[in-house]
Amino acid sequence: MQDITHVLNDPPGMHARPAAMLVKAVAPFASTITVTAPTGTADAKRLMALMRLAAKQGMELTITIEGADEEKAAAELQAFLTANL
């Protein structure tokens, strides 16, 4: 199991576009990937679940990755989060 902690820097928070980009980024991985925010937990492969988190700028997210390709997924997600959120 891999955990990534990331504070949202994007002023609008996780709105539709970055949530869709995250779903697209995690889609190729077989691992189970969950996003936990102060507002709840969501499957990172489900757009509407991510949108329901209503994550705002400054909130800390914890991304948990568990599965066969978790190391590769963690490395790529860390780069994605830094570049986009």
ABEGO torsion letter per residue (X at the ends): XBBBBBBBABAAEBBAAAAAAAAAAAAABABBBBBBBAAEBBBAABAAAAAAAGBBBGBBBBBBBBEAAAAAAAAAAAAAAAAAX
